[in-house]
Amino acid sequence: MIVKLGRIIKQYRKIDQAILILRLLISVLLIVHVVRKALDYQLLMDSYPPLLFNSPRASFIILASVELLCAISICAGLWIRFAAFIMLLGIIVDIILLYPAIGWFGIERQVLYGVVYIFMMLSGAGKYALDYHFTTKREEY
């Protein structure tokens, strides 16, 4: 019984590594996405929806900054559930804005990202994250 329990525990240690890899890959994709947005700033201003303050420029700067902060938070594993929730809200708004005009094939990528953010909200940051080190109690010798 104890040996079987030990095997189960070893099996679940790989999940923390998988969560780490997923976090790093998603955060790198997000950072590349924000950098690409910043480089295409002038082109995006004409097509960016004025969601906040009735100004496309303010909306762009605020949303790009939030995306960058969430990407850094996800990469470090700090407040990952909150960052994933904020990114999921952004994806939902993006789907609501794009779906009527483009249809399913235009929002396929957003749905995939949404599923990843839901997984991150449910799983948390895992063992290899700042959240884990800040929230676990240390044994004193």
Residue, then its C-alpha position, 0 to 999 in steps of 0.5 A: m500500500i505504501v509503495k503504491l502511494g509512493r508511485i502515485i506521488k512520484q507520478y504527480r510530481k511531473i504535473d508541476q513540471a508540465i505546469l511550469i512548461l505551460r506557464l513559460l510557453i504561454s508567457v513567452l507567446l504573450i510577450v511576443h504578442v505585446v511586442r508585436k502590438a507595440l511595433d505595429y502601434q500606428l497601424l493598430m490605432d485605426s482599427y483598435p476599438p475605443l473600449l476605455f475612455n472613448s479613446p483607441r490610444a488609451s485603450f491600446i496602452i492600458l490593455a497592452s500594459v495589462e497583458l504584459l504585466c499578466a505575462i510576467s506574472i504568469c512566467a514568474g508564477l506570481w498571482i497566476r490565478f488572478a493573472a489568468f482570470i484577467m487574461l480570460l476576461g480579455i479573451i471573452v471581450d475579444i470573442i464578443l467583439l470578433y465573433p459576430a463579424i468573423g465567425w468561428f474560424g476567426i476566434e479559434r485561437q482565442v478559444l484555445y487561449g481561453v481554455v489554457y487560462i481556465f486550466m491555469m486558474l484551476s491548477g494554480a502555479g504549481k511547485y516551481a513558482l513564486d506563489y508556492h515559495f511564498t505560501t508554503k510554511r518552512e520547516e525550521y530545524 
